[in-house]
């Protein structure tokens, strides 16, 4: 059976540094930090008091008040990004067969804010279980693709992938496979997360995973910098319209890149720490490049997972050097988490959007907030520190790794 080709025909983004794809891309290449003091709850008593929140987002500008109350912030962010991607693709105007349009979404946590509020209200009440009737539909991680499908009438495959911080990359890979196999013509894929909440910040603080640089939040996300002290929580959503190549051509769609491969692996090592030699990261990149049928020397750009944690940045860098050898020094590497923070389950989606943007514009966004070299990292690796770089990008890949040792990698090519 000959596998079908898959292309990108629409993009949407709602992020800490831009509320549309165009705003996001411009901020990425300008090196804008999205970190600031937390406004979504009172964080004064927390070890970490800042995050990368979505700015200037008013749900009632996108939904009527009644509808907004039925959606957790995670769903709101996801639906708005999906709307942009669908509009960008023109699939509605093309009168596609909606029975062959699916929605496959990723979220690591889902409606955690709703869960917090409902359980807190019960715990501080008089013991009478008066829960909101929308509690469960707002909270469950799979509800966002349901809302997207209902809004547009898309009746194809519809579900959510949950694999911690690899969730939305797994959603993209599932979408790739289903279209390749002819199970759908178009899939709206991506992910959303809204975990700037008391329990999330408190929980990650308890694990010593978050930066505590409260005196200088804008520079707190420092991938590959010697002074990095943990990741910065982010929120938002990224959406990508994936479409079978001949289907896209037949309707005259604009094609932004080809999605040529995806890989998955497990560290099988530790609940939260990466394999110290980056074994899982090495394996997932091999799997992705084998699936894409791409040679090592064809890779021009890698958006690393690069969370700004002491162990993770080193392990992933080791994996790249081991896999690519001397070609590792020719690859333009970055971590956009230096600007957006870490969107957990939505990280893979907005980073795949960045990779597609790099292919579209032949420009690689920087890794900002680099001040001091880490002697544990090879200085010959080009991490694109502090300034965007113009470079012909034909093949680019994006890595995402999650707690539990979940690894996912996607590969895109200029078309």
C-alpha positions as CSV (number, residue, x, y, z in Angstrom):
1,X,0.0,0.0,0.0
2,X,1.4,3.3,-1.0
3,X,1.2,5.9,1.8
4,X,-0.4,9.2,1.1
5,X,1.6,12.5,1.5
6,X,0.5,15.0,4.2
7,X,0.9,18.7,4.0
8,X,0.2,21.8,6.2
9,X,-2.5,24.1,4.8
10,X,-3.5,26.2,7.8
11,X,-2.0,27.5,11.0
12,X,-3.4,29.1,14.2
13,X,-1.7,30.2,17.4
14,X,-2.7,31.8,20.7
15,X,0.5,32.1,22.8
16,X,2.1,34.1,25.6
17,X,3.8,36.3,22.9
18,X,1.2,36.6,20.3
19,X,-2.5,35.9,19.9
20,X,-2.4,35.0,16.2
21,X,0.1,33.0,14.1
22,X,1.4,36.2,12.6
23,X,1.8,38.0,15.9
24,X,3.5,34.8,17.4
25,X,5.9,34.5,14.5
26,X,6.9,38.2,14.6
27,X,7.5,38.0,18.4
28,X,9.5,34.8,18.1
29,X,11.9,36.3,15.5
30,X,12.2,39.5,17.5
31,X,13.1,37.6,20.7
32,X,10.3,38.7,22.9
33,X,9.9,37.2,26.4
34,X,6.4,36.2,27.5
35,X,7.2,35.9,31.2
36,X,5.7,38.3,33.7
37,X,4.2,38.2,37.2
38,X,1.2,35.9,37.5
39,X,-2.2,37.6,37.2
40,X,-4.5,34.6,36.9
41,X,-4.4,33.9,40.7
42,X,-2.7,35.4,43.8
43,X,0.8,33.8,43.7
44,X,2.4,36.0,46.4
45,X,2.9,33.0,48.8
46,X,4.3,30.7,46.1
47,X,8.0,30.0,45.4
48,X,7.4,30.9,41.8
49,X,5.3,34.1,41.2
50,X,5.6,34.5,37.4
51,X,4.6,32.6,34.3
52,X,4.1,33.0,30.5
53,X,0.4,33.9,30.4
54,X,-1.6,34.6,27.3
55,X,-2.0,38.4,27.2
56,X,-5.1,40.5,26.4
57,X,-7.4,37.5,26.1
58,X,-11.0,38.2,26.8
59,X,-13.2,35.1,26.3
60,X,-16.3,37.3,25.7
61,X,-14.6,38.7,22.6
62,X,-14.7,35.2,21.2
63,X,-17.7,33.6,22.8
64,X,-21.0,34.9,24.1
65,X,-21.1,34.9,27.9
66,X,-23.2,31.7,28.1
67,X,-20.9,29.7,25.9
68,X,-17.8,31.0,27.6
69,X,-19.0,29.7,30.9
70,X,-19.3,26.2,29.4
71,X,-15.6,26.1,28.5
72,X,-12.5,25.9,30.7
73,X,-9.7,28.3,29.7
74,X,-7.9,25.3,28.1
75,X,-10.9,24.8,25.8
76,X,-11.3,28.5,25.1
77,X,-7.7,28.8,24.0
78,X,-7.8,25.7,21.9
79,X,-11.0,26.6,20.1
80,X,-9.8,30.1,19.2
81,X,-6.5,28.8,17.8
82,X,-8.4,26.1,15.8
83,X,-10.8,28.8,14.4
84,X,-7.8,30.7,13.1
85,X,-6.2,27.6,11.5
86,X,-9.5,26.6,9.8
87,X,-10.0,30.1,8.5
88,X,-6.4,30.2,7.3
89,X,-6.8,26.9,5.4
90,X,-10.0,27.8,3.6
91,X,-11.4,24.3,4.0
92,X,-14.9,25.5,4.9
93,X,-15.1,27.6,1.7
94,X,-13.9,24.6,-0.3
95,X,-17.0,22.5,0.7
96,X,-14.9,19.6,1.9
97,X,-16.5,16.3,2.9
98,X,-16.9,16.9,6.6
99,X,-17.2,13.2,7.3
100,X,-13.6,12.9,6.3
101,X,-12.3,15.8,8.4
102,X,-11.1,14.9,11.9
103,X,-9.9,16.7,15.0
104,X,-7.0,15.1,17.0
105,X,-5.9,17.3,19.9
106,X,-3.3,17.1,22.7
107,X,-3.5,18.3,26.3
108,X,-1.5,17.1,29.2
109,X,-3.8,18.2,31.9
110,X,-7.0,19.6,30.4
111,X,-9.4,21.7,32.6
112,X,-7.4,21.9,35.8
113,X,-8.7,25.3,36.7
114,X,-12.3,24.0,36.6
115,X,-11.3,21.1,38.7
116,X,-9.6,23.4,41.3
117,X,-12.6,25.7,41.5
118,X,-15.2,23.0,41.8
119,X,-13.4,20.9,44.4
120,X,-12.5,24.0,46.4
121,X,-16.1,25.2,46.4
122,X,-17.2,21.9,47.8
123,X,-14.4,21.7,50.4
124,X,-15.2,25.2,51.7
125,X,-19.0,24.8,51.6
126,X,-21.4,23.1,54.0
127,X,-20.7,19.6,52.7
128,X,-23.7,19.6,50.3
129,X,-22.4,18.4,46.9
130,X,-23.6,21.3,44.7
131,X,-21.4,20.9,41.6
132,X,-21.7,22.9,38.4
133,X,-23.5,20.7,35.8
134,X,-20.7,21.6,33.3
135,X,-17.9,20.6,35.8
136,X,-17.1,17.3,34.1
137,X,-17.5,18.5,30.4
138,X,-15.3,21.5,31.2
139,X,-12.6,19.5,33.0
140,X,-12.0,16.4,30.9
141,X,-9.0,16.5,28.6
142,X,-10.8,15.3,25.5
143,X,-13.5,18.0,25.4
144,X,-11.6,20.5,23.2
145,X,-11.7,18.4,20.0
146,X,-15.3,17.7,20.7
147,X,-16.1,21.5,20.7
148,X,-14.0,22.0,17.5
149,X,-15.8,19.3,15.7
150,X,-19.3,20.5,16.8
151,X,-18.5,24.1,15.8
152,X,-17.5,23.1,12.2
153,X,-19.4,19.9,11.8
154,X,-16.3,17.8,11.3
155,X,-17.3,14.1,11.7
156,X,-14.0,12.3,11.1
157,X,-11.7,10.8,13.8
158,X,-12.0,12.8,17.0
159,X,-10.0,12.3,20.2
160,X,-7.3,13.7,22.5
161,X,-3.8,12.3,23.1
162,X,-2.4,12.6,26.6
163,X,1.3,12.0,27.1
164,X,2.4,14.8,29.4
165,X,4.5,17.4,27.5
166,X,4.6,15.2,24.4
167,X,0.8,15.2,24.1
168,X,0.3,17.6,21.1
169,X,3.2,16.2,19.2
170,X,1.6,12.7,19.6
171,X,-1.6,14.3,18.3
172,X,0.3,15.5,15.2
173,X,1.9,12.0,14.6
174,X,-1.5,10.3,15.0
175,X,-3.0,12.7,12.4
176,X,-0.1,12.0,10.1
177,X,-0.6,8.3,10.2
178,X,-4.4,8.4,9.7
179,X,-4.1,10.6,6.7
180,X,-1.3,8.5,5.2
181,X,-3.5,5.5,5.6
182,X,-6.5,7.2,3.9
183,X,-8.7,7.3,7.0
184,X,-9.2,11.1,6.6
185,X,-8.6,13.8,4.1
186,X,-8.1,16.6,6.6
187,X,-7.3,16.7,10.3
188,X,-7.3,19.7,12.6
189,X,-4.5,18.9,15.0
190,X,-2.5,20.6,17.7
191,X,-3.0,21.2,21.4
192,X,-4.0,23.5,24.2
193,X,-3.1,24.0,27.9
194,X,-4.1,26.4,30.6
195,X,-2.2,25.3,33.7
196,X,-1.1,28.6,35.2
197,X,-3.1,27.7,38.3
198,X,-2.4,27.4,42.1
199,X,-2.2,23.6,42.0
200,X,0.0,23.4,38.9
201,X,2.5,26.1,40.1
202,X,2.4,24.6,43.7
203,X,2.9,21.1,42.4
204,X,5.8,21.9,40.1
205,X,7.4,24.0,42.9
206,X,7.2,21.0,45.2
207,X,9.2,19.0,42.5
208,X,11.7,21.9,42.3
209,X,11.0,21.9,38.5
210,X,10.2,25.7,38.1
211,X,12.5,28.6,37.9
212,X,12.3,30.8,41.0
213,X,13.9,33.9,39.5
214,X,11.1,36.2,40.8
215,X,13.3,39.2,40.6
216,X,13.8,38.9,36.9
217,X,11.0,36.8,35.3
218,X,11.6,38.0,31.7
219,X,15.0,36.3,31.6
220,X,14.1,33.3,33.8
221,X,13.7,30.8,30.9
222,X,17.3,30.3,30.0
223,X,17.8,27.1,27.9
224,X,21.4,26.0,27.7
225,X,22.6,28.9,30.0
226,X,24.8,28.0,32.9
227,X,22.5,29.9,35.3
228,X,19.3,28.1,34.3
229,X,17.3,27.0,37.3
230,X,14.1,25.4,35.9
231,X,11.4,25.9,33.4
232,X,8.8,28.7,33.3
233,X,5.1,27.7,33.1
234,X,3.3,28.8,29.9
235,X,-0.2,28.5,28.5
236,X,-1.8,28.8,25.1
237,X,-2.6,26.8,22.0
238,X,-1.3,25.9,18.6
239,X,-3.4,24.4,15.7
240,X,-2.3,23.0,12.4
241,X,-4.5,21.9,9.5
242,X,-3.0,18.7,8.1
243,X,-4.3,17.6,4.7
244,X,-3.7,14.8,2.1
245,X,-1.5,16.3,-0.6
246,X,-3.7,15.5,-3.7
247,X,-6.8,16.7,-1.8
248,X,-5.0,20.0,-1.0
249,X,-3.9,20.4,-4.6
250,X,-7.4,19.6,-6.0
251,X,-8.9,22.5,-4.1
252,X,-6.1,24.9,-4.8
253,X,-5.0,25.2,-1.2
254,X,-1.9,27.1,-0.2
255,X,0.7,24.6,1.1
256,X,3.1,25.8,3.7
257,X,5.2,22.7,4.3
258,X,5.1,18.9,4.0
259,X,4.8,16.8,7.1
260,X,7.1,13.9,6.3
261,X,7.7,12.0,9.5
262,X,7.1,11.3,13.1
263,X,8.9,9.2,15.7
264,X,8.1,8.0,19.3
265,X,10.1,6.4,22.0
266,X,10.3,5.9,25.8
267,X,13.2,6.6,28.1
268,X,12.2,3.7,30.4
269,X,14.4,5.3,33.0
270,X,12.8,7.7,35.5
271,X,9.5,9.4,36.3
272,X,10.7,12.9,35.7
273,X,14.4,12.9,34.8
274,X,15.7,12.3,31.3
275,X,18.1,9.5,30.6
276,X,21.5,11.1,31.4
277,X,22.9,10.2,28.0
278,X,19.7,11.2,26.1
279,X,19.1,7.6,25.0
280,X,15.3,8.2,24.5
281,X,15.9,11.4,22.7
282,X,18.4,9.7,20.4
283,X,16.0,6.9,19.6
284,X,13.1,9.2,18.9
285,X,15.1,11.3,16.5
286,X,16.3,8.2,14.7
287,X,12.7,6.9,14.5
288,X,11.4,10.2,13.1
289,X,14.1,10.5,10.5
290,X,13.7,6.9,9.4
291,X,10.0,7.5,9.0
292,X,10.6,10.7,7.0
293,X,13.3,8.9,4.9
294,X,15.6,11.8,5.5
295,X,19.4,11.6,5.7
296,X,21.1,13.1,8.8
297,X,23.0,15.6,6.6
298,X,19.7,16.9,5.2
299,X,18.5,18.4,8.6
300,X,18.9,22.1,8.7
301,X,17.1,23.1,11.9
302,X,16.0,21.5,15.2
303,X,13.6,23.1,17.7
304,X,14.8,21.3,20.8
305,X,12.6,20.4,23.8
306,X,15.1,22.7,25.7
307,X,13.1,23.4,28.8
308,X,15.8,25.3,30.8
309,X,16.3,22.5,33.3
310,X,19.8,21.6,34.4
311,X,19.6,17.9,33.3
312,X,17.3,18.0,30.3
313,X,19.2,20.5,28.2
314,X,22.5,18.5,28.6
315,X,20.9,15.1,27.8
316,X,19.1,16.3,24.7
317,X,22.3,18.0,23.4
318,X,24.3,14.8,24.0
319,X,21.7,12.9,21.9
320,X,22.0,15.4,19.0
321,X,25.7,15.1,19.0
322,X,25.7,11.3,19.2
323,X,23.2,11.1,16.3
324,X,24.4,13.7,13.9
325,X,28.1,13.6,14.6
326,X,30.0,16.6,13.0
327,X,26.8,17.6,11.1
328,X,25.4,18.7,14.5
329,X,27.6,21.8,14.2
330,X,25.9,22.7,10.9
331,X,22.3,22.6,12.2
332,X,20.6,25.7,13.4
333,X,19.3,24.7,16.8
334,X,17.0,26.7,19.1
335,X,14.6,26.5,22.0
336,X,11.5,28.8,21.7
337,X,10.6,28.0,25.3
338,X,13.1,30.7,26.1
339,X,10.3,33.1,24.9
340,X,7.0,31.2,25.4
341,X,7.8,29.2,28.5
342,X,6.8,25.6,28.6
343,X,3.2,25.0,27.6
344,X,3.2,21.4,28.8
345,X,0.9,19.4,26.5
346,X,0.6,22.3,24.1
347,X,4.3,22.8,23.7
348,X,4.7,20.5,20.7
349,X,2.0,22.2,18.8
350,X,3.3,25.8,19.1
351,X,6.9,24.5,18.5
352,X,5.7,22.7,15.4
353,X,4.1,26.0,14.3
354,X,7.5,27.6,14.8
355,X,9.3,25.0,12.7
356,X,6.8,25.5,9.9
357,X,7.3,29.2,10.2
358,X,11.1,28.7,9.9
359,X,10.6,26.7,6.7
360,X,8.2,29.3,5.3
361,X,10.5,32.3,6.0
362,X,14.0,30.7,6.0
363,X,14.5,32.2,9.3
364,X,15.2,30.5,12.7
365,X,14.0,32.3,15.9
366,X,16.5,32.8,18.6
367,X,17.1,31.1,22.0
368,X,17.0,34.2,24.1
369,X,18.3,34.9,27.7
370,X,21.8,33.4,27.1
371,X,24.3,35.1,29.3
372,X,26.9,32.5,30.4
373,X,28.1,29.4,28.6
374,X,27.7,26.1,30.3
375,X,31.0,24.1,30.2
376,X,28.9,20.9,30.0
377,X,27.6,21.9,26.5
378,X,29.8,21.8,23.4
379,X,30.3,25.4,22.2
380,X,30.4,24.3,18.6
381,X,26.7,23.6,18.7
382,X,24.8,26.6,17.2
383,X,22.0,27.3,19.7
384,X,21.0,30.5,17.9
385,X,21.6,32.6,21.0
386,X,19.8,35.9,21.3
387,X,19.4,36.8,17.6
388,X,17.3,35.2,14.9
389,X,19.3,33.8,11.9
390,X,18.4,33.8,8.3
391,X,19.2,30.4,6.7
392,X,17.7,28.3,4.0
393,X,15.6,25.7,5.8
394,X,14.5,22.7,3.8
395,X,14.2,20.1,6.5
396,X,13.4,20.9,10.1
397,X,12.4,18.9,13.2
398,X,10.9,19.4,16.6
399,X,11.5,17.4,19.8
400,X,9.1,17.1,22.7
401,X,9.6,15.0,25.8
402,X,7.2,14.4,28.7
403,X,7.3,13.1,32.3
404,X,7.1,9.4,32.3
405,X,9.8,9.2,29.6
406,X,7.5,9.9,26.7
407,X,9.4,11.2,23.6
408,X,8.0,12.4,20.3
409,X,9.6,14.1,17.3
410,X,8.2,15.5,14.1
411,X,9.8,16.3,10.8
412,X,8.7,18.9,8.2
413,X,10.1,19.8,4.7
414,X,9.8,22.7,2.3
415,X,7.6,21.9,-0.6
